[in-house]
Amino acid sequence: MGQIYVSINKSMDKSSLDPALVEQLKKLQQKYAVMGQDLSSYLDGLLYSDYLTYWDYIHLDTLLSLQNPKTRFPDEKVFIIYHQITELYFNLILWEIEQIAAQEKPEEKFFVARLDRIIRYFQLLETSFAVMVDGMEKDQFLKFRMSLLPASGFQSAQYRLIEICSTDLVNLVHVEFRESMMEYSDIEQQVEHLYWRSGATELASGKKTLTLQQFEEKYIKQFKETGMKYRSRNLRKLYQQYFPISKEVIQKLREFDELSNVLWPLAHMRSAGRYLHRDPDDIKATGGTNWQKYLPPRFQRIMFFPELWSDQEKQEWGKAGVMKALHP
């Protein structure tokens, strides 16, 4: 490594290298010296390695190989890709929340900037449902969907994690048990009564669907662990601790709350209604989920930040979203 340093200085004396480049080489030399590594070996590796390509960087070939329809209906590919895109946006939202929670004492500017990103992702998700509502032939969907049983969009674990990371678990408890559990701090009890668990019961018997059984078996442990991890670091707790009087933070949290718990579910409901509504009876959703009672915001009144809404707004939860849908 000493030889590299000598050659760098000689190069500087001869002015044969850009001084800025020489300074960068010195910094690299210091970086690798701290780790006991030989800079020249890394430079050799850089010299012999191939140039990075766009398709390799984003693993394009792998990405385009992940659509595997179960039927011959062309619109099934639309259905698959749309849900994959949705999960990628969910992943971005979780990534932003994770960055916020990782800050020992988040600054308001950082908090707001990350909330802006989350809001932008949810806005794209809300409007993207046109891909589902107008982008598939109903006859095709009603046929290929039967090959997907018991899989269901209900089984999106990332959306549940977004909820858990955004607010106190008690705010996600089924509306019938929420008030009585306000004083509880027991994660097990709260997870047992999460509102969505009643949304995947059989319409006739009220028993857990296979969809719900599979989902809980795979993810319930992770949900409990995440609830513990974010018990004091969820977005609501951070707002209460650091920004209780910030008008900008409050405005952003209200926007996020409405997007996540009103506008997104309503967009989802319009999509379900487009394909699953049939007079006089509604068609069961994939997995037998009771979407008519599960998706409408007015039933469960899930709010991440309930203290930011007036009594009237809580009473009319979801009404503004319906009006927006009717009069865009």
Secondary structure per residue as TSV (DSSP state, phi and psi in degrees):
chain	resnum	aa	ss	phi	psi
A	1	M	-	360.0	-31.2
A	2	G	H	-62.2	-35.1
A	3	Q	H	-63.2	-38.7
A	4	I	H	-62.4	-43.3
A	5	Y	H	-62.5	-42.0
A	6	V	H	-62.8	-45.0
A	7	S	H	-65.7	-34.9
A	8	I	H	-63.6	-45.7
A	9	N	H	-66.3	-37.8
A	10	K	H	-62.0	-40.5
A	11	S	H	-62.6	-37.3
A	12	M	H	-65.5	-41.5
A	13	D	H	-61.5	-37.5
A	14	K	H	-86.6	-4.7
A	15	S	T	54.8	34.1
A	16	S	-	-91.0	-9.2
A	17	L	S	-123.0	150.7
A	18	D	-	-61.7	126.1
A	19	P	H	-53.7	-35.6
A	20	A	H	-65.1	-38.0
A	21	L	H	-67.2	-41.8
A	22	V	H	-61.0	-40.7
A	23	E	H	-64.4	-38.3
A	24	Q	H	-64.9	-39.9
A	25	L	H	-63.8	-38.2
A	26	K	H	-63.0	-43.4
A	27	K	H	-64.9	-39.7
A	28	L	H	-64.0	-40.7
A	29	Q	H	-61.1	-42.1
A	30	Q	H	-66.1	-40.8
A	31	K	H	-59.9	-48.8
A	32	Y	H	-76.3	-26.6
A	33	A	H	-64.4	-38.8
A	34	V	H	-59.4	-34.6
A	35	M	T	-90.5	3.0
A	36	G	T	69.4	28.4
A	37	Q	-	-106.2	156.7
A	38	D	-	-95.0	112.7
A	39	L	H	-59.5	-38.6
A	40	S	H	-61.1	-34.0
A	41	S	H	-66.5	-40.2
A	42	Y	H	-67.7	-36.2
A	43	L	H	-66.1	-37.5
A	44	D	H	-61.4	-42.6
A	45	G	H	-60.6	-40.7
A	46	L	H	-65.8	-37.5
A	47	L	H	-64.3	-39.3
A	48	Y	H	-93.7	-13.1
A	49	S	S	-74.9	153.8
A	50	D	-	-76.2	159.9
A	51	Y	-	-69.5	143.7
A	52	L	-	-74.9	137.2
A	53	T	-	-109.4	156.9
A	54	Y	H	-58.0	-47.5
A	55	W	H	-67.3	-31.5
A	56	D	H	-74.6	-38.2
A	57	Y	H	-63.1	-42.0
A	58	I	T	-97.3	7.8
A	59	H	T	52.9	51.5
A	60	L	H	-60.1	-44.8
A	61	D	H	-60.2	-42.6
A	62	T	H	-64.1	-44.4
A	63	L	H	-57.8	-43.9
A	64	L	T	-78.6	-4.9
A	65	S	T	-97.0	0.8
A	66	L	-	-92.4	6.7
A	67	Q	-	-104.2	108.8
A	68	N	-	-128.3	83.2
A	69	P	-	-58.3	148.5
A	70	K	S	-93.5	-10.7
A	71	T	S	-132.3	-178.9
A	72	R	S	-92.6	-0.1
A	73	F	-	-75.5	123.3
A	74	P	T	-56.6	-36.8
A	75	D	H	-72.2	-8.7
A	76	E	H	-64.3	-31.6
A	77	K	H	-65.6	-37.3
A	78	V	H	-59.7	-45.5
A	79	F	H	-60.4	-44.6
A	80	I	H	-65.9	-51.8
A	81	I	H	-63.4	-39.0
A	82	Y	H	-59.8	-45.0
A	83	H	H	-69.1	-32.9
A	84	Q	H	-66.2	-42.0
A	85	I	H	-61.6	-42.8
A	86	T	H	-58.9	-44.2
A	87	E	H	-65.8	-32.8
A	88	L	H	-67.0	-39.1
A	89	Y	H	-66.2	-40.6
A	90	F	H	-58.1	-40.1
A	91	N	H	-63.8	-39.0
A	92	L	H	-64.8	-40.7
A	93	I	H	-61.8	-46.3
A	94	L	H	-61.7	-36.8
A	95	W	H	-64.4	-39.9
A	96	E	H	-67.1	-42.7
A	97	I	H	-63.6	-40.0
A	98	E	H	-61.7	-40.0
A	99	Q	H	-65.3	-39.7
A	100	I	H	-63.6	-48.4
A	101	A	H	-65.6	-25.8
A	102	A	H	-75.0	-17.9
A	103	Q	-	-73.3	125.3
A	104	E	S	-60.6	-43.3
A	105	K	S	-141.5	89.3
A	106	P	-	-62.7	139.0
A	107	E	-	-83.6	150.9
A	108	E	H	-60.1	-41.3
A	109	K	H	-60.5	-43.2
A	110	F	H	-66.4	-45.2
A	111	F	H	-58.6	-46.9
A	112	V	H	-66.3	-42.2
A	113	A	H	-61.5	-41.2
A	114	R	H	-71.7	-35.8
A	115	L	H	-63.3	-38.4
A	116	D	H	-58.6	-41.8
A	117	R	H	-63.8	-45.5
A	118	I	H	-60.6	-43.6
A	119	I	H	-61.2	-43.2
A	120	R	H	-61.1	-42.1
A	121	Y	H	-63.4	-42.8
A	122	F	H	-69.5	-33.1
A	123	Q	H	-62.6	-41.9
A	124	L	H	-65.1	-39.6
A	125	L	H	-63.5	-42.9
A	126	E	H	-61.8	-49.1
A	127	T	H	-72.8	-23.1
A	128	S	H	-69.8	-13.6
A	129	F	T	-64.2	-13.7
A	130	A	H	-59.8	-28.8
A	131	V	H	-60.1	-37.4
A	132	M	H	-83.5	-45.6
A	133	V	H	-66.7	-43.6
A	134	D	T	-110.6	-2.7
A	135	G	S	-101.5	5.2
A	136	M	S	-136.6	148.8
A	137	E	-	-78.8	130.4
A	138	K	H	-58.5	-42.3
A	139	D	H	-62.2	-40.1
A	140	Q	H	-63.4	-47.7
A	141	F	H	-59.2	-47.1
A	142	L	H	-64.0	-19.8
A	143	K	H	-90.2	-50.2
A	144	F	H	-71.9	-23.3
A	145	R	G	-62.1	-27.8
A	146	M	G	-68.8	-20.8
A	147	S	G	-82.4	-5.4
A	148	L	G	-95.9	-10.3
A	149	L	T	-58.1	140.7
A	150	P	T	-95.4	18.6
A	151	A	-	-61.9	147.6
A	152	S	-	-155.9	149.1
A	153	G	G	-60.2	-18.9
A	154	F	G	-54.1	-28.8
A	155	Q	G	-84.8	24.2
A	156	S	-	-80.4	99.0
A	157	A	H	-66.9	-33.0
A	158	Q	H	-63.9	-37.3
A	159	Y	H	-64.6	-39.7
A	160	R	H	-64.2	-37.1
A	161	L	H	-67.8	-36.3
A	162	I	H	-59.3	-44.1
A	163	E	H	-60.8	-48.0
A	164	I	H	-64.2	-35.8
A	165	C	H	-80.4	-10.6
A	166	S	H	-95.3	-26.6
A	167	T	S	-150.3	174.6
A	168	D	-	-69.9	142.2
A	169	L	G	-57.0	-32.2
A	170	V	G	-60.4	-27.9
A	171	N	G	-74.6	-8.2
A	172	L	G	-107.2	2.2
A	173	V	B	-72.9	147.5
A	174	H	-	-50.5	138.7
A	175	V	H	-56.0	-29.0
A	176	E	H	-70.3	-23.8
A	177	F	H	-111.0	-7.5
A	178	R	H	-60.3	-49.4
A	179	E	G	-63.9	-41.0
A	180	S	G	-70.3	-18.3
A	181	M	G	-103.1	6.4
A	182	M	T	-58.2	-32.5
A	183	E	T	-88.9	-9.7
A	184	Y	-	-76.0	145.8
A	185	S	-	-122.1	9.4
A	186	D	-	-81.0	112.6
A	187	I	H	-61.0	-41.6
A	188	E	H	-58.4	-47.1
A	189	Q	H	-63.1	-42.7
A	190	Q	H	-67.3	-42.9
A	191	V	H	-63.2	-36.6
A	192	E	H	-61.0	-27.8
A	193	H	T	-113.1	21.8
A	194	L	B	-57.5	138.8
A	195	Y	G	-58.4	-37.7
A	196	W	G	-71.5	-15.1
A	197	R	G	-68.2	-23.2
A	198	S	G	-86.4	-5.3
A	199	G	G	-86.8	-3.0
A	200	A	G	-128.3	49.2
A	201	T	B	-106.9	152.0
A	202	E	-	-63.5	135.6
A	203	L	T	-61.3	-34.0
A	204	A	T	-86.0	-50.8
A	205	S	T	-95.3	-21.7
A	206	G	-	82.5	1.9
A	207	K	-	-79.9	161.2
A	208	K	B	-62.3	133.6
A	209	T	-	-75.9	162.6
A	210	L	H	-60.1	-34.0
A	211	T	H	-55.4	-48.5
A	212	L	H	-69.1	-41.0
A	213	Q	H	-59.9	-46.0
A	214	Q	H	-61.2	-44.9
A	215	F	H	-61.9	-47.3
A	216	E	H	-66.5	-39.5
A	217	E	H	-60.9	-38.0
A	218	K	H	-83.0	-35.9
A	219	Y	H	-119.6	-13.8
A	220	I	H	-60.6	-35.4
A	221	K	H	-63.1	-42.9
A	222	Q	H	-64.1	-37.8
A	223	F	H	-63.4	-42.0
A	224	K	H	-65.6	-42.9
A	225	E	H	-64.6	-39.8
A	226	T	H	-67.7	-38.0
A	227	G	H	-59.5	-40.4
A	228	M	H	-68.7	-44.0
A	229	K	H	-62.3	-38.8
A	230	Y	T	-100.9	14.2
A	231	R	T	-56.2	-39.9
A	232	S	T	-115.0	6.6
A	233	R	T	-126.7	10.9
A	234	N	S	-70.0	167.1
A	235	L	H	-60.1	-37.2
A	236	R	H	-65.3	-45.0
A	237	K	H	-62.8	-40.6
A	238	L	H	-67.3	-39.7
A	239	Y	H	-60.6	-48.2
A	240	Q	H	-63.3	-34.5
A	241	Q	H	-80.2	-38.7
A	242	Y	H	-113.4	-27.1
A	243	F	-	-133.6	42.1
A	244	P	T	-66.0	-19.4
A	245	I	T	-118.2	9.0
A	246	S	-	-77.4	114.4
A	247	K	H	-64.4	-36.5
A	248	E	H	-68.3	-43.7
A	249	V	H	-62.6	-44.6
A	250	I	H	-59.5	-43.8
A	251	Q	H	-63.3	-41.3
A	252	K	H	-67.2	-40.7
A	253	L	H	-66.3	-38.7
A	254	R	H	-63.2	-41.5
A	255	E	H	-64.1	-44.0
A	256	F	H	-62.7	-44.2
A	257	D	H	-58.5	-47.6
A	258	E	H	-68.1	-40.5
A	259	L	I	-62.1	-46.7
A	260	S	I	-73.3	-38.8
A	261	N	I	-109.5	-3.9
A	262	V	I	-126.3	-62.2
A	263	L	I	-69.0	-41.5
A	264	W	H	-65.2	-50.0
A	265	P	H	-60.3	-36.9
A	266	L	H	-66.6	-39.8
A	267	A	H	-63.0	-41.2
A	268	H	H	-62.5	-41.8
A	269	M	H	-66.0	-39.2
A	270	R	H	-62.3	-38.1
A	271	S	H	-65.4	-45.4
A	272	A	H	-62.2	-42.6
A	273	G	H	-64.6	-34.7
A	274	R	H	-60.6	-37.8
A	275	Y	H	-105.3	-26.3
A	276	L	H	-108.4	-1.8
A	277	H	E	-90.9	127.8
A	278	R	E	-147.8	115.7
A	279	D	T	-67.8	139.3
A	280	P	T	-89.3	-4.4
A	281	D	E	-117.5	149.1
A	282	D	E	-84.0	144.0
A	283	I	-	-79.7	137.4
A	284	K	-	-61.8	142.9
A	285	A	-	-73.2	163.9
A	286	T	G	-59.2	135.6
A	287	G	G	84.7	-2.5
A	288	G	G	76.3	15.9
A	289	T	-	-66.8	143.6
A	290	N	-	-88.1	72.5
A	291	W	H	-65.6	-27.0
A	292	Q	H	-64.4	-32.3
A	293	K	H	-102.1	-10.1
A	294	Y	H	-94.0	-39.0
A	295	L	S	-85.8	-37.6
A	296	P	-	-58.8	123.0
A	297	P	H	-58.6	-30.2
A	298	R	H	-68.1	-18.4
A	299	F	H	-79.3	-51.8
A	300	Q	H	-93.3	-23.4
A	301	R	-	50.1	52.1
A	302	I	-	-75.0	124.3
A	303	M	-	-134.6	126.4
A	304	F	S	-70.9	-34.4
A	305	F	-	-129.0	69.1
A	306	P	G	-58.9	-28.8
A	307	E	G	-70.0	-12.0
A	308	L	G	-91.3	1.8
A	309	W	S	-119.6	140.8
A	310	S	-	-73.2	165.8
A	311	D	H	-59.4	-38.8
A	312	Q	H	-67.5	-41.5
A	313	E	H	-63.4	-38.3
A	314	K	H	-65.9	-41.1
A	315	Q	H	-64.6	-35.3
A	316	E	T	-101.5	25.7
A	317	W	T	-56.0	122.2
A	318	G	T	99.9	-19.6
A	319	K	H	-64.4	-42.3
A	320	A	H	-62.0	-37.4
A	321	G	H	-66.3	-38.5
A	322	V	H	-64.7	-43.6
A	323	M	H	-62.8	-38.1
A	324	K	H	-64.9	-38.9
A	325	A	H	-66.6	-37.7
A	326	L	H	-77.6	-30.9
A	327	H	-	-131.6	71.7
A	328	P	-	-65.7	360.0
